[in-house]
Amino acid sequence: MHNIKDRKFENEFTFATSRSSGPGGQNVNKVNTKVEIRFDIANSEILSNQEKHKILSRLKNRITNNNELIITAQDERSQLKNKEKAIDKFYQIISMALKNTKKRKPTRPTKSSVEKRLNQKKQHSQKKSLRKKL
């Protein structure tokens, strides 16, 4: 699959700014530096139906009832930096959600590992039995 950043999702973002929380004094009280991105997954024209389904199932804890993914950034003192951070965060989250997971191949323990485990169990059992009162 090609890089997710090659697709331009910015046209489908809804940006909102507000005042950040936390320390920062007068800057925090006066300037709307917190940036919030809202991305409507269901109505996206860039994502295929299969990708939408995958994102909705894998990110269900981060998605609102309206199928919107909301990402916020408020660490920086400038709105522009927070906007860039929020966009980077969005691309990271989407690419992680769309990444194909490898199928687990069940394996059996090796003979030596089984032997080692059994020997440790015997030693442990002997240690316990020596503690018992006769």
Backbone as a chain_set.jsonl record, in Angstrom:
{"seq": "MHNIKDRKFENEFTFATSRSSGPGGQNVNKVNTKVEIRFDIANSEILSNQEKHKILSRLKNRITNNNELIITAQDERSQLKNKEKAIDKFYQIISMALKNTKKRKPTRPTKSSVEKRLNQKKQHSQKKSLRKKL", "coords": {"N": [[0.845, -1.185, 0.0], [0.493, 2.272, -0.711], [2.015, 5.289, 0.604], [0.26, 6.924, 3.202], [0.328, 9.639, 3.563], [0.51, 10.685, 1.057], [-2.0, 11.059, 0.083], [-4.279, 13.715, 0.13], [-5.798, 14.728, 2.798], [-6.478, 17.068, 3.978], [-8.418, 18.731, 2.814], [-10.775, 17.634, 3.657], [-10.874, 18.059, 6.328], [-12.207, 19.59, 9.291], [-11.463, 22.406, 10.898], [-11.058, 23.708, 14.194], [-10.533, 26.228, 16.588], [-9.484, 26.996, 19.916], [-9.092, 28.222, 23.286], [-6.184, 27.173, 24.952], [-5.515, 24.851, 27.65], [-3.942, 24.742, 30.909], [-0.555, 25.749, 32.001], [0.89, 28.969, 31.134], [0.198, 31.507, 31.34], [-0.665, 34.829, 30.44], [-0.696, 34.442, 27.688], [-2.077, 32.018, 27.275], [-4.554, 32.753, 28.236], [-5.472, 34.64, 26.432], [-5.061, 33.937, 23.711], [-6.173, 31.896, 21.026], [-4.913, 29.029, 20.826], [-5.166, 26.285, 20.855], [-5.798, 23.575, 18.737], [-8.253, 21.828, 16.958], [-9.044, 19.033, 15.097], [-11.543, 17.796, 13.049], [-12.652, 14.935, 11.48], [-14.685, 13.516, 9.18], [-15.359, 10.316, 8.816], [-17.186, 8.573, 7.55], [-18.217, 10.092, 5.418], [-16.058, 10.557, 3.816], [-14.338, 11.083, 0.788], [-11.932, 10.244, -0.065], [-11.132, 7.892, 1.165], [-11.53, 4.364, 0.711], [-14.376, 2.098, 0.837], [-13.677, -0.216, 2.199], [-11.43, 0.631, 3.632], [-12.616, 2.578, 5.245], [-14.283, 0.982, 6.837], [-12.352, -0.542, 8.17], [-10.989, 1.459, 9.622], [-13.094, 2.467, 11.213], [-13.645, 0.227, 12.783], [-11.203, -0.327, 14.08], [-10.543, 2.036, 15.406], [-12.602, 2.567, 17.14], [-12.879, 3.504, 19.764], [-12.008, 6.084, 19.666], [-13.688, 7.467, 18.073], [-16.542, 9.489, 17.438], [-20.163, 9.348, 17.923], [-21.16, 10.279, 15.565], [-19.527, 9.316, 13.629], [-17.078, 10.684, 13.52], [-13.672, 11.471, 13.662], [-11.808, 12.91, 16.125], [-9.157, 15.038, 16.711], [-6.859, 16.633, 18.788], [-4.528, 19.293, 19.482], [-2.461, 20.984, 21.693], [-0.063, 21.673, 22.787], [1.924, 23.455, 21.98], [2.864, 27.001, 21.846], [2.04, 28.393, 19.684], [-0.537, 28.703, 17.255], [-0.219, 27.766, 14.662], [1.865, 25.86, 14.852], [0.615, 23.998, 16.511], [-1.418, 23.224, 14.801], [0.021, 21.948, 12.768], [1.095, 19.865, 14.299], [-1.261, 18.501, 15.015], [-2.153, 17.647, 12.511], [-0.043, 15.934, 11.78], [-0.363, 14.032, 13.801], [-2.872, 13.03, 13.093], [-2.284, 11.742, 10.612], [-0.522, 9.769, 11.535], [-2.192, 8.236, 13.212], [-4.165, 7.34, 11.399], [-2.59, 5.893, 9.562], [-1.618, 3.87, 11.241], [-4.002, 2.591, 11.842], [-4.728, 1.587, 9.368], [-2.752, -0.173, 8.78], [-1.74, -3.413, 7.862], [-2.117, -6.253, 9.85], [0.081, -8.843, 10.824], [-0.612, -12.259, 10.372], [-0.773, -14.552, 13.002], [1.404, -17.22, 13.383], [0.936, -20.283, 14.727], [3.147, -21.837, 16.997], [5.131, -24.562, 18.262], [6.528, -25.342, 21.467], [10.082, -25.818, 21.845], [11.92, -28.915, 22.27], [13.979, -28.686, 24.121], [13.219, -26.393, 25.558], [10.876, -27.263, 26.775], [11.896, -29.301, 28.381], [13.59, -27.819, 30.039], [11.719, -26.21, 31.382], [10.278, -28.178, 32.79], [12.3, -29.189, 34.438], [12.831, -26.94, 36.023], [10.409, -26.789, 37.33], [10.512, -29.156, 38.835], [12.697, -28.601, 40.515], [11.69, -26.437, 41.948], [9.552, -27.642, 43.22], [10.93, -29.496, 44.825], [12.297, -27.745, 46.509], [10.156, -26.635, 47.879], [9.137, -28.918, 49.13], [11.179, -29.573, 50.876], [10.875, -27.689, 52.812], [8.714, -28.451, 54.254], [7.326, -29.721, 57.319], [8.124, -32.686, 58.932]], "CA": [[0.0, 0.0, 0.0], [1.302, 3.478, -0.777], [2.061, 6.131, 1.795], [-1.019, 7.581, 3.51], [0.522, 11.091, 3.475], [0.379, 11.095, -0.341], [-3.38, 11.503, -0.095], [-4.486, 15.012, 0.788], [-7.009, 14.7, 3.612], [-6.707, 18.398, 4.54], [-9.657, 19.305, 2.279], [-11.914, 17.043, 4.363], [-10.788, 18.408, 7.742], [-12.879, 20.76, 9.823], [-10.598, 22.921, 11.952], [-11.644, 24.593, 15.197], [-9.518, 26.676, 17.541], [-9.997, 27.468, 21.196], [-8.024, 28.535, 24.23], [-5.54, 26.004, 25.544], [-5.545, 24.768, 29.106], [-2.621, 24.566, 31.494], [0.251, 26.939, 32.254], [1.202, 29.799, 29.984], [-0.104, 32.883, 31.72], [-1.506, 35.688, 29.622], [-0.801, 33.862, 26.342], [-3.145, 31.017, 27.314], [-5.826, 33.414, 28.505], [-5.882, 35.546, 25.368], [-4.862, 33.471, 22.34], [-6.763, 30.596, 20.691], [-3.824, 28.227, 20.253], [-5.562, 24.881, 20.775], [-6.365, 23.255, 17.427], [-9.027, 20.589, 16.94], [-9.38, 18.567, 13.748], [-12.652, 16.842, 12.955], [-12.609, 14.252, 10.188], [-15.869, 12.67, 9.018], [-14.893, 9.102, 8.139], [-18.237, 8.004, 6.704], [-18.427, 10.9, 4.219], [-14.781, 10.819, 3.149], [-14.262, 10.655, -0.61], [-10.571, 9.749, -0.291], [-11.03, 6.517, 1.677], [-12.414, 3.351, 0.129], [-15.305, 1.535, 1.824], [-12.932, -1.186, 3.007], [-10.597, 1.404, 4.559], [-13.519, 3.191, 6.216], [-14.704, -0.069, 7.764], [-11.186, -0.884, 8.983], [-10.75, 2.566, 10.553], [-14.199, 2.522, 12.168], [-13.56, -0.888, 13.735], [-9.971, -0.267, 14.873], [-10.474, 3.269, 16.193], [-13.955, 2.804, 17.664], [-12.834, 4.249, 21.027], [-11.638, 7.477, 19.397], [-14.638, 8.015, 17.106], [-17.814, 9.902, 18.028], [-21.353, 8.676, 17.389], [-21.375, 10.787, 14.205], [-18.408, 8.783, 12.837], [-16.048, 11.697, 13.372], [-12.43, 11.308, 14.398], [-11.43, 14.229, 16.63], [-7.771, 15.079, 17.165], [-6.527, 17.959, 19.29], [-3.143, 19.586, 19.83], [-2.417, 22.238, 22.452], [1.213, 21.726, 23.495], [2.745, 24.598, 21.561], [2.315, 28.343, 22.104], [1.523, 28.988, 18.444], [-1.633, 27.963, 16.635], [0.299, 27.113, 13.468], [2.608, 24.656, 15.27], [-0.377, 23.044, 16.99], [-2.12, 22.725, 13.622], [0.932, 20.98, 12.149], [1.156, 18.697, 15.187], [-2.537, 17.79, 14.919], [-2.183, 16.979, 11.202], [0.887, 14.799, 11.879], [-1.014, 13.049, 14.671], [-3.926, 12.409, 12.294], [-1.688, 10.804, 9.66], [0.013, 8.626, 12.293], [-3.307, 7.414, 13.686], [-4.798, 6.695, 10.247], [-1.692, 4.882, 8.994], [-1.592, 2.729, 12.163], [-5.284, 1.883, 11.726], [-4.809, 0.914, 8.068], [-1.651, -1.125, 8.637], [-2.16, -4.813, 7.923], [-1.46, -7.011, 10.912], [0.53, -10.161, 10.391], [-1.334, -13.388, 10.945], [0.085, -15.293, 13.904], [1.613, -18.636, 13.066], [1.111, -20.992, 15.992], [4.357, -22.659, 17.05], [5.223, -25.445, 19.419], [7.777, -25.135, 22.204], [11.14, -26.775, 21.49], [12.139, -29.972, 23.27], [14.853, -28.192, 25.192], [12.479, -25.46, 26.411], [9.954, -28.077, 27.585], [12.746, -29.969, 29.373], [14.049, -26.792, 30.972], [10.574, -25.837, 32.211], [9.985, -29.286, 33.705], [13.37, -29.23, 35.443], [12.598, -25.833, 36.948], [9.257, -27.161, 38.165], [10.991, -30.167, 39.795], [13.529, -27.922, 41.508], [10.792, -25.632, 42.767], [8.797, -28.594, 44.041], [11.839, -30.01, 45.84], [12.54, -26.655, 47.453], [8.959, -26.534, 48.722], [8.976, -30.131, 49.945], [12.176, -29.519, 51.955], [10.398, -26.754, 53.842], [7.63, -29.085, 55.014], [7.663, -30.394, 58.578], [7.86, -34.121, 58.838]], "C": [[0.887, 1.244, 0.0], [1.145, 4.31, 0.495], [0.746, 6.907, 1.983], [-0.899, 9.104, 3.387], [0.42, 11.599, 2.038], [-1.035, 11.582, -0.648], [-3.565, 12.794, 0.683], [-5.838, 15.015, 1.503], [-7.404, 16.096, 4.091], [-8.009, 19.033, 4.054], [-10.895, 18.793, 3.014], [-11.885, 17.328, 5.863], [-11.718, 19.574, 8.051], [-12.032, 21.217, 11.002], [-11.393, 23.796, 12.901], [-10.522, 24.982, 16.151], [-10.205, 27.156, 18.805], [-8.814, 27.754, 22.105], [-7.501, 27.249, 24.85], [-5.712, 26.017, 27.049], [-4.114, 24.667, 29.61], [-1.852, 25.858, 31.637], [0.535, 27.719, 30.982], [0.834, 31.241, 30.211], [-1.02, 33.595, 30.754], [-1.718, 35.117, 28.223], [-1.971, 32.884, 26.274], [-4.501, 31.686, 27.463], [-6.356, 34.207, 27.315], [-5.923, 34.924, 23.98], [-5.474, 32.084, 22.141], [-5.704, 29.723, 20.008], [-4.174, 26.75, 20.138], [-6.238, 24.629, 19.432], [-7.055, 21.899, 17.515], [-9.36, 20.269, 15.486], [-10.534, 17.587, 13.868], [-12.633, 16.261, 11.548], [-13.782, 13.285, 10.126], [-15.489, 11.458, 8.172], [-15.931, 8.595, 7.146], [-18.402, 8.772, 5.393], [-17.137, 11.23, 3.474], [-14.805, 10.274, 1.723], [-12.911, 10.038, -0.931], [-10.45, 8.282, 0.108], [-11.988, 5.591, 0.941], [-13.333, 2.805, 1.23], [-14.605, 0.55, 2.754], [-12.081, -0.463, 4.048], [-11.448, 2.071, 5.634], [-13.925, 2.181, 7.277], [-13.566, -0.421, 8.721], [-10.925, 0.192, 10.033], [-11.835, 2.617, 11.623], [-14.105, 1.398, 13.205], [-12.329, -0.765, 14.637], [-9.885, 0.961, 15.764], [-11.803, 3.586, 16.862], [-13.958, 3.59, 18.98], [-12.537, 5.728, 20.821], [-12.673, 8.195, 18.53], [-15.957, 8.337, 17.794], [-18.969, 9.117, 17.409], [-21.661, 9.11, 15.957], [-20.287, 10.323, 13.244], [-17.355, 9.838, 12.543], [-14.852, 11.347, 14.246], [-11.985, 12.703, 14.816], [-10.018, 14.144, 17.196], [-7.468, 16.503, 17.606], [-5.032, 18.07, 19.553], [-3.123, 20.94, 20.526], [-1.097, 22.429, 23.177], [2.009, 22.992, 23.197], [2.06, 25.926, 21.878], [1.737, 28.974, 20.847], [0.472, 28.079, 17.821], [-1.142, 27.174, 15.432], [1.035, 25.812, 13.815], [1.641, 23.587, 15.761], [-1.153, 22.431, 15.827], [-1.269, 21.669, 12.918], [1.017, 19.704, 12.975], [-0.115, 17.842, 15.068], [-2.622, 17.032, 13.598], [-1.253, 15.773, 11.2], [0.282, 13.667, 12.701], [-2.097, 12.287, 13.9], [-3.34, 11.366, 11.35], [-1.104, 9.577, 10.361], [-1.11, 7.677, 12.698], [-3.951, 6.654, 12.528], [-3.889, 5.61, 9.673], [-1.586, 3.664, 9.907], [-2.878, 1.9, 12.032], [-5.364, 1.081, 10.428], [-3.705, -0.125, 7.852], [-2.175, -2.553, 8.764], [-1.382, -5.534, 9.01], [-1.076, -8.381, 10.389], [-0.282, -11.234, 11.102], [-0.362, -14.183, 11.805], [0.167, -16.745, 13.466], [1.83, -19.368, 14.379], [2.356, -21.881, 15.938], [4.331, -23.52, 18.296], [6.526, -25.153, 20.147], [8.814, -26.199, 21.816], [11.299, -27.797, 22.604], [12.951, -29.456, 24.441], [14.101, -27.23, 26.116], [11.483, -26.197, 27.305], [10.724, -28.739, 28.718], [13.171, -28.991, 30.465], [12.92, -26.403, 31.924], [10.264, -26.923, 33.231], [11.04, -29.4, 34.801], [13.199, -28.118, 36.478], [11.431, -26.142, 37.88], [9.672, -28.178, 39.227], [11.803, -29.523, 40.903], [12.665, -27.118, 42.468], [10.014, -26.533, 43.734], [9.672, -29.17, 45.156], [12.108, -28.961, 46.926], [11.365, -26.537, 48.424], [8.84, -27.73, 49.656], [10.003, -30.148, 51.083], [11.74, -28.608, 53.094], [9.343, -27.39, 54.742], [8.158, -29.728, 56.277], [7.285, -31.863, 58.45], [6.96, -34.653, 59.892]], "O": [[1.931, 1.255, 0.653], [0.273, 4.066, 1.329], [0.202, 7.47, 1.032], [-1.892, 9.787, 3.138], [0.263, 12.8, 1.814], [-1.237, 12.414, -1.532], [-3.046, 12.931, 1.791], [-6.878, 15.27, 0.897], [-8.525, 16.298, 4.558], [-8.64, 19.789, 4.792], [-11.942, 19.441, 2.998], [-12.772, 16.887, 6.593], [-11.984, 20.424, 7.201], [-11.899, 20.497, 11.992], [-12.286, 24.533, 12.483], [-9.665, 24.162, 16.482], [-11.333, 27.647, 18.782], [-7.663, 27.546, 21.72], [-8.265, 26.359, 25.223], [-6.013, 27.049, 27.649], [-3.181, 24.521, 28.819], [-2.4, 26.94, 31.427], [0.43, 27.182, 29.879], [1.119, 32.103, 29.379], [-2.024, 33.043, 30.305], [-2.787, 35.285, 27.637], [-2.76, 32.916, 25.33], [-5.487, 31.235, 26.881], [-7.563, 34.421, 27.203], [-6.732, 35.335, 23.148], [-5.312, 31.203, 22.986], [-5.611, 29.682, 18.781], [-3.523, 26.03, 19.382], [-7.138, 25.368, 19.032], [-6.511, 20.947, 18.075], [-9.881, 21.105, 14.747], [-10.504, 16.667, 14.685], [-12.601, 16.991, 10.558], [-13.866, 12.348, 10.92], [-15.318, 11.567, 6.958], [-15.588, 8.228, 6.022], [-18.696, 8.168, 4.362], [-17.131, 12.092, 2.595], [-15.238, 9.146, 1.485], [-12.759, 9.38, -1.96], [-9.739, 7.517, -0.544], [-13.104, 5.974, 0.593], [-13.088, 3.03, 2.415], [-14.903, 0.488, 3.947], [-12.014, -0.883, 5.203], [-11.052, 2.124, 6.799], [-13.915, 2.484, 8.47], [-13.779, -0.579, 9.923], [-10.67, -0.12, 11.197], [-11.537, 2.791, 12.805], [-14.446, 1.598, 14.37], [-12.404, -1.067, 15.829], [-9.208, 0.922, 16.791], [-12.1, 4.752, 17.125], [-14.936, 4.272, 19.283], [-12.789, 6.539, 21.712], [-12.549, 9.394, 18.28], [-16.438, 7.568, 18.626], [-18.773, 8.323, 16.489], [-22.342, 8.396, 15.221], [-20.143, 10.882, 12.157], [-16.802, 9.881, 11.444], [-14.999, 10.978, 15.411], [-11.803, 13.58, 13.971], [-9.719, 13.3, 18.041], [-7.775, 17.462, 16.897], [-4.358, 17.074, 19.814], [-3.685, 21.916, 20.03], [-1.006, 23.255, 24.085], [2.687, 23.529, 24.074], [0.858, 25.981, 22.14], [1.026, 29.976, 20.926], [0.581, 26.854, 17.859], [-1.585, 26.049, 15.199], [0.85, 24.791, 13.152], [1.818, 22.405, 15.466], [-1.505, 21.252, 15.866], [-1.777, 20.621, 12.518], [1.012, 18.6, 12.43], [-0.045, 16.614, 15.025], [-3.107, 15.901, 13.563], [-1.61, 14.713, 10.686], [0.397, 12.494, 12.345], [-2.228, 11.069, 14.029], [-3.83, 10.238, 11.286], [-1.184, 8.467, 9.835], [-0.991, 6.461, 12.545], [-4.25, 5.466, 12.652], [-4.36, 4.525, 9.333], [-1.475, 2.54, 9.419], [-2.847, 0.671, 12.103], [-5.991, 0.022, 10.387], [-3.72, -0.863, 6.867], [-2.956, -2.86, 9.665], [-0.157, -5.443, 9.086], [-1.807, -8.998, 9.614], [-0.593, -11.117, 12.288], [0.759, -14.457, 11.377], [-0.842, -17.403, 13.213], [2.809, -19.102, 15.077], [2.585, -22.587, 14.956], [3.607, -23.244, 19.253], [7.515, -24.761, 19.527], [8.462, -27.335, 21.499], [10.869, -27.575, 23.736], [12.654, -29.746, 25.6], [14.317, -27.247, 27.327], [11.269, -25.808, 28.453], [10.278, -28.746, 29.866], [13.116, -29.301, 31.655], [13.134, -26.28, 33.13], [10.016, -26.629, 34.4], [10.715, -29.674, 35.956], [13.401, -28.34, 37.672], [11.458, -25.803, 39.063], [9.246, -28.086, 40.379], [11.633, -29.844, 42.079], [12.899, -27.13, 43.677], [9.848, -26.21, 44.91], [9.221, -29.317, 46.292], [12.139, -29.277, 48.115], [11.552, -26.362, 49.629], [8.488, -27.582, 50.827], [9.719, -30.687, 52.153], [12.205, -28.76, 54.224], [9.106, -26.925, 55.857], [9.286, -30.219, 56.315], [6.233, -32.205, 57.911], [6.669, -35.849, 59.91]]}, "num_chains": 1, "name": "protein.A"}
